[in-house]
């Protein structure tokens, strides 16, 4: 009897497993966002440089150009974080931290102007990001999005939409099923193309934005990493507290939620009585119930599952209402457009929640974050306590 093939070497799993990996859909999201981000960054940068250069002979032009320089450095750091989150690159924050060791503004400005990464960031945003976004979106639309379009042809035919694919008009049920089968066959190869494209994009991002390990990163870059980590972890700003402090905080949040729920129920009951007594069966109460229900769903989801839970609960309640509006009042079906767009955002949030890991800080900065400043009593006794926080028991850098 032959030995069973290990699961890690199963040809089918190796071939089709790409459709079950988070990194595949993160790459899809990055390529999908690449074009609008590239257009926005290129347009803003060209406009600011043109206006600042044209006004350089006046008092306004030079300060505007300097502000633009700091803005493009920050935008490049945000691009670095997006690449790290969705493409899995390990690009360190841009190395501008040494500027903050100087006391006067002019030496700090000269240090920024002399830093090679200032101009590499400009080249990335002005020359590379826009065409890179165009190329990525072109690959995505001609592969994965085209395959998905074929997969959903039966739905399009059922809704009365007849489309042409390379001169082939799909207007019957059997043709739609055949097109969907072709889309399923093309889907897995298209995902491989998307992954390769995202991998190449990550190499370009790393080449232009990566800094040496010995460089001191700018504090804004470290702050971006910490902010994203705090935004996707429960309980957010309270993650540093444990023990009694955490239990008190949780109890307070539950009481606030219960008050919110009771207030919602009381107000809706009064509105329902008014509606039943004076509106002759119009039942307009469903609209304030839905609108306030979105806020209540956000609150409930946040209590149960943090930022991701709030996002998901609000997504569900909002789209239920949009579906009802579409069915009752619209002549054409449109509710799936906001549903799909928001679903992409929820999927990205879930990916960041479960997969994201920030780039490790330099050892010197890590030690600074890990060891908080000593209070006066601690300096006298030699013990280390976070100043102004008597409930601090185990502070954790970045809230991990």
C-alpha positions as CSV (number, residue, x, y, z in Angstrom):
1,X,0.0,0.0,0.0
2,X,1.4,3.4,-1.0
3,X,1.8,6.1,1.6
4,X,-0.7,8.9,1.8
5,X,0.5,12.2,0.4
6,X,1.1,14.7,3.1
7,X,-1.4,17.5,3.2
8,X,1.3,20.1,2.6
9,X,2.3,18.4,-0.6
10,X,-1.2,17.7,-1.9
11,X,-1.3,19.0,-5.5
12,X,-4.9,20.0,-5.3
13,X,-4.3,21.9,-2.1
14,X,-1.2,23.6,-3.5
15,X,-3.1,24.6,-6.6
16,X,-6.5,25.8,-5.3
17,X,-5.4,26.7,-1.7
18,X,-4.6,30.2,-3.0
19,X,-8.4,31.0,-3.0
20,X,-8.5,30.4,0.8
21,X,-5.5,32.5,1.8
22,X,-5.9,35.9,3.4
23,X,-2.9,37.3,1.6
24,X,-4.7,36.7,-1.8
25,X,-7.6,39.0,-0.9
26,X,-5.2,41.5,0.8
27,X,-3.3,41.7,-2.6
28,X,-6.7,42.1,-4.4
29,X,-7.6,45.0,-2.1
30,X,-4.2,46.7,-2.5
31,X,-4.4,46.6,-6.3
32,X,-8.0,47.8,-6.2
33,X,-7.0,50.8,-4.0
34,X,-3.9,51.5,-6.0
35,X,-5.5,53.5,-8.8
36,X,-7.6,55.9,-6.7
37,X,-4.7,56.4,-4.3
38,X,-2.3,57.0,-7.1
39,X,-4.5,59.5,-8.8
40,X,-5.2,61.4,-5.5
41,X,-1.6,61.5,-4.4
42,X,-0.2,62.5,-7.9
43,X,-2.9,65.2,-8.4
44,X,-2.4,66.7,-4.9
45,X,1.4,66.7,-5.2
46,X,1.5,68.2,-8.7
47,X,-1.0,70.9,-7.7
48,X,0.9,71.9,-4.5
49,X,4.3,71.9,-6.3
50,X,3.0,73.9,-9.2
51,X,1.3,76.5,-6.9
52,X,4.2,76.7,-4.5
53,X,6.7,77.0,-7.4
54,X,4.6,79.7,-9.1
55,X,4.4,81.7,-5.9
56,X,8.1,81.1,-4.9
57,X,8.9,84.8,-5.6
58,X,6.3,85.8,-3.0
59,X,6.1,85.2,0.8
60,X,3.7,82.4,0.4
61,X,5.5,80.1,-2.1
62,X,8.5,78.9,-0.1
63,X,6.5,78.0,3.1
64,X,4.0,76.1,0.9
65,X,6.7,74.1,-0.8
66,X,8.2,73.3,2.6
67,X,4.8,72.1,3.9
68,X,4.4,70.1,0.7
69,X,7.7,68.4,1.4
70,X,6.7,67.3,4.9
71,X,3.3,66.2,3.5
72,X,4.8,63.9,0.9
73,X,7.1,62.4,3.5
74,X,4.1,61.6,5.7
75,X,2.2,60.3,2.7
76,X,5.1,58.0,1.8
77,X,5.1,56.7,5.4
78,X,1.4,56.0,5.1
79,X,2.0,54.1,1.8
80,X,4.7,52.1,3.6
81,X,2.2,51.1,6.3
82,X,-0.4,50.1,3.6
83,X,2.1,48.0,1.9
84,X,3.2,46.3,5.1
85,X,-0.4,45.6,6.0
86,X,-1.7,44.3,2.7
87,X,1.4,43.0,0.9
88,X,3.3,41.7,3.8
89,X,6.4,43.8,3.2
90,X,8.7,44.8,6.1
91,X,9.5,48.4,5.3
92,X,10.7,50.4,8.3
93,X,9.5,53.9,9.1
94,X,11.3,56.6,7.1
95,X,14.5,57.7,8.8
96,X,13.8,61.2,9.9
97,X,14.2,60.7,13.6
98,X,17.7,62.3,13.8
99,X,16.2,65.7,12.9
100,X,14.5,66.0,16.3
101,X,17.9,65.9,18.1
102,X,18.6,69.5,16.9
103,X,17.3,72.5,18.7
104,X,16.8,75.0,16.0
105,X,14.4,74.9,13.0
106,X,17.0,75.6,10.3
107,X,19.3,72.7,11.2
108,X,16.3,70.4,11.2
109,X,15.1,71.7,7.9
110,X,18.6,71.2,6.4
111,X,18.7,67.7,7.7
112,X,15.3,66.9,6.0
113,X,16.6,68.5,2.7
114,X,19.8,66.5,2.8
115,X,18.1,63.2,3.6
116,X,18.1,61.0,0.6
117,X,14.8,59.4,1.7
118,X,13.0,62.7,1.3
119,X,13.6,62.7,-2.4
120,X,13.1,58.9,-2.7
121,X,9.7,59.5,-1.2
122,X,9.0,62.2,-3.7
123,X,10.1,60.0,-6.6
124,X,7.9,57.2,-5.3
125,X,4.7,59.4,-5.1
126,X,5.3,61.6,-8.1
127,X,6.8,59.2,-10.6
128,X,6.1,55.6,-9.5
129,X,2.9,55.4,-7.5
130,X,0.5,56.6,-10.2
131,X,1.7,54.3,-13.1
132,X,2.1,51.5,-10.5
133,X,-1.6,51.9,-9.6
134,X,-2.6,52.0,-13.2
135,X,-0.7,48.8,-14.0
136,X,-2.0,47.0,-10.9
137,X,-5.6,47.9,-11.6
138,X,-5.2,46.9,-15.3
139,X,-4.0,43.5,-14.3
140,X,-6.7,43.1,-11.7
141,X,-9.5,44.1,-14.0
142,X,-8.3,41.9,-16.9
143,X,-7.9,38.8,-14.7
144,X,-9.7,38.5,-11.3
145,X,-12.5,41.0,-12.0
146,X,-13.1,39.6,-15.5
147,X,-13.4,36.1,-14.0
148,X,-15.8,37.4,-11.3
149,X,-17.8,39.1,-14.0
150,X,-18.3,35.8,-15.8
151,X,-19.2,34.0,-12.6
152,X,-22.0,36.4,-11.9
153,X,-23.4,36.3,-15.4
154,X,-26.4,34.1,-14.3
155,X,-27.4,36.9,-11.9
156,X,-27.1,39.5,-14.6
157,X,-29.3,37.5,-17.0
158,X,-31.8,37.0,-14.2
159,X,-32.0,40.8,-13.7
160,X,-32.4,41.4,-17.4
161,X,-28.9,42.6,-18.1
162,X,-27.4,41.3,-21.4
163,X,-23.7,41.8,-21.6
164,X,-21.2,41.2,-24.4
165,X,-17.9,39.3,-23.8
166,X,-15.5,39.5,-26.8
167,X,-18.5,39.8,-29.1
168,X,-20.5,37.1,-27.4
169,X,-23.9,38.4,-26.2
170,X,-25.0,36.5,-23.1
171,X,-28.7,36.7,-22.9
172,X,-30.0,33.2,-22.1
173,X,-29.8,31.0,-19.1
174,X,-27.6,28.2,-20.6
175,X,-25.2,30.8,-22.0
176,X,-25.0,32.5,-18.6
177,X,-24.3,29.1,-16.9
178,X,-21.6,28.4,-19.5
179,X,-20.0,31.8,-18.9
180,X,-20.1,31.2,-15.1
181,X,-18.3,27.9,-15.6
182,X,-15.6,29.6,-17.7
183,X,-15.3,32.2,-14.9
184,X,-14.8,29.6,-12.3
185,X,-12.0,27.9,-14.4
186,X,-10.3,31.3,-14.9
187,X,-10.6,32.4,-11.3
188,X,-7.7,30.4,-9.8
189,X,-5.2,31.3,-12.5
190,X,-6.2,34.9,-12.2
191,X,-5.5,34.9,-8.5
192,X,-2.0,33.6,-9.2
193,X,-1.5,36.5,-11.6
194,X,-2.8,38.9,-8.9
195,X,-0.4,37.5,-6.3
196,X,2.6,37.8,-8.6
197,X,1.6,41.4,-9.5
198,X,1.2,42.3,-5.8
199,X,4.6,40.6,-5.0
200,X,6.3,42.7,-7.7
201,X,4.6,45.8,-6.4
202,X,5.9,45.1,-2.9
203,X,9.4,44.8,-4.3
204,X,9.2,48.2,-5.9
205,X,7.8,49.7,-2.6
206,X,10.6,48.1,-0.6
207,X,13.3,49.3,-3.0
208,X,12.2,52.9,-2.9
209,X,11.0,53.2,0.7
210,X,13.2,50.8,2.8
211,X,15.7,52.4,5.1
212,X,18.8,50.9,6.8
213,X,18.2,49.1,10.2
214,X,20.6,51.5,11.9
215,X,18.6,54.6,10.8
216,X,16.4,56.3,13.4
217,X,12.8,56.2,12.2
218,X,10.6,59.3,12.3
219,X,8.2,59.3,15.3
220,X,5.2,59.8,13.0
221,X,6.0,56.4,11.4
222,X,6.1,54.7,14.7
223,X,2.9,56.5,15.7
224,X,1.2,55.2,12.5
225,X,2.1,51.6,13.4
226,X,0.8,52.0,16.9
227,X,-2.4,53.7,15.8
228,X,-3.3,51.0,13.3
229,X,-2.6,48.3,16.0
230,X,-4.8,50.1,18.5
231,X,-7.5,50.6,15.8
232,X,-8.0,46.9,15.2
233,X,-7.5,45.4,18.7
234,X,-10.0,45.1,21.5
235,X,-10.4,47.0,23.8
236,X,-8.5,49.7,22.0
237,X,-7.3,52.4,24.3
238,X,-8.0,50.3,27.4
239,X,-5.7,47.4,26.3
240,X,-3.0,48.5,28.6
241,X,-5.1,48.0,31.7
242,X,-5.6,44.6,33.4
243,X,-7.1,43.2,36.5
244,X,-9.5,45.3,38.5
245,X,-9.1,48.3,36.2
246,X,-10.1,46.3,33.2
247,X,-13.1,44.8,35.0
248,X,-14.3,48.3,36.1
249,X,-13.9,49.6,32.6
250,X,-15.9,46.6,31.2
251,X,-18.6,47.0,33.7
252,X,-19.0,50.7,32.9
253,X,-19.2,50.0,29.2
254,X,-21.9,47.4,29.8
255,X,-24.0,49.8,31.9
256,X,-23.6,52.5,29.2
257,X,-24.8,50.0,26.6
258,X,-27.8,48.9,28.7
259,X,-28.8,52.6,29.1
260,X,-28.5,53.1,25.3
261,X,-30.6,50.0,24.7
262,X,-33.3,51.0,27.2
263,X,-33.4,54.6,25.8
264,X,-33.8,53.3,22.3
265,X,-36.6,50.9,23.3
266,X,-38.5,53.6,25.2
267,X,-38.2,56.3,22.5
268,X,-39.2,53.8,19.7
269,X,-42.2,52.6,21.8
270,X,-43.4,56.2,22.1
271,X,-42.9,56.9,18.4
272,X,-44.7,53.7,17.5
273,X,-47.8,54.8,19.6
274,X,-47.8,58.2,17.9
275,X,-47.5,56.5,14.5
276,X,-50.3,54.1,15.2
277,X,-52.6,56.9,16.6
278,X,-52.1,59.6,14.0
279,X,-50.5,58.3,10.8
280,X,-53.2,56.1,9.3
281,X,-51.0,53.0,8.8
282,X,-48.1,54.8,7.2
283,X,-45.6,53.3,9.8
284,X,-42.9,56.0,9.4
285,X,-41.5,54.8,12.7
286,X,-39.4,52.2,10.9
287,X,-37.1,55.0,9.6
288,X,-36.0,56.4,12.9
289,X,-35.9,52.9,14.3
290,X,-33.5,51.9,11.4
291,X,-31.4,55.1,11.7
292,X,-30.9,54.8,15.4
293,X,-30.6,51.1,15.1
294,X,-27.4,51.5,13.1
295,X,-25.9,53.5,15.9
296,X,-27.1,50.8,18.4
297,X,-25.7,48.0,16.3
298,X,-22.4,49.8,16.2
299,X,-22.4,50.2,20.0
300,X,-23.4,46.5,20.5
301,X,-20.8,45.2,18.0
302,X,-18.1,47.3,19.7
303,X,-19.0,45.9,23.1
304,X,-19.0,42.3,21.8
305,X,-16.1,42.4,19.4
306,X,-14.3,45.7,19.5
307,X,-13.8,47.9,16.4
308,X,-14.2,45.0,14.0
309,X,-17.5,43.9,15.8
310,X,-18.9,47.4,15.6
311,X,-18.0,47.6,11.9
312,X,-19.6,44.3,11.1
313,X,-22.8,44.9,13.1
314,X,-23.3,48.4,11.5
315,X,-22.6,46.8,8.1
316,X,-25.4,44.2,8.6
317,X,-28.1,46.6,9.9
318,X,-27.4,49.3,7.4
319,X,-27.6,46.9,4.4
320,X,-30.7,45.3,5.6
321,X,-32.4,48.7,5.6
322,X,-31.0,49.5,2.1
323,X,-32.3,46.2,0.8
324,X,-35.8,46.9,2.2
325,X,-35.7,50.4,0.6
326,X,-34.6,48.9,-2.7
327,X,-37.3,46.3,-2.8
328,X,-40.1,48.6,-1.8
329,X,-39.3,51.9,-3.6
330,X,-36.8,51.3,-6.4
331,X,-37.5,50.1,-9.9
332,X,-34.0,48.7,-10.4
333,X,-31.8,46.7,-8.2
334,X,-29.0,48.8,-6.7
335,X,-28.6,47.6,-3.1
336,X,-25.7,45.3,-3.9
337,X,-23.4,48.1,-4.9
338,X,-23.0,49.6,-1.4
339,X,-23.2,46.0,0.0
340,X,-20.1,44.9,-2.1
341,X,-18.1,48.1,-1.5
342,X,-18.6,48.0,2.2
343,X,-18.0,44.3,2.3
344,X,-14.6,44.9,0.9
345,X,-13.9,47.3,3.7
346,X,-15.1,44.9,6.3
347,X,-12.9,42.1,4.8
348,X,-9.9,44.5,5.0
349,X,-10.7,45.3,8.6
350,X,-10.9,41.6,9.4
351,X,-7.6,40.9,7.7
352,X,-6.0,43.7,9.7
353,X,-7.5,42.4,12.9
354,X,-6.4,38.8,12.5
355,X,-3.2,39.0,10.5
356,X,-1.6,42.4,10.9
357,X,1.6,42.6,12.8
358,X,3.5,46.0,12.9
359,X,7.1,46.4,11.9
360,X,9.3,46.0,15.0
361,X,10.8,49.2,16.2
362,X,14.4,49.8,16.6
363,X,15.7,48.4,20.0
364,X,16.4,51.8,21.4
365,X,12.9,53.0,20.6
366,X,11.4,49.7,21.8
367,X,13.1,50.2,25.1
368,X,11.8,53.7,25.4
369,X,8.2,52.6,24.8
370,X,8.5,49.6,27.1
371,X,10.0,51.5,30.0
372,X,7.7,54.4,30.9
373,X,8.9,57.5,32.7
374,X,9.5,57.2,36.5
375,X,7.4,59.1,39.0
376,X,9.0,61.1,41.8
377,X,8.2,58.3,44.3
378,X,9.6,55.7,42.0
379,X,12.9,57.6,41.5
380,X,13.2,57.7,45.3
381,X,12.5,54.0,45.9
382,X,13.9,52.6,42.7
383,X,10.6,51.0,41.7
384,X,9.1,51.7,38.2
385,X,5.5,52.9,38.1
386,X,3.8,54.7,35.2
387,X,3.4,58.3,36.2
388,X,-0.2,59.3,36.8
389,X,-1.6,55.8,36.4
390,X,-2.1,54.0,39.7
391,X,-3.9,51.1,38.0
392,X,-1.1,50.3,35.7
393,X,0.0,46.7,36.2
394,X,1.5,45.5,32.9
395,X,1.8,48.1,30.2
396,X,2.4,46.7,26.8
397,X,4.0,48.6,24.0
398,X,1.7,49.1,21.0
399,X,-1.2,47.5,22.9
400,X,-0.4,44.1,21.5
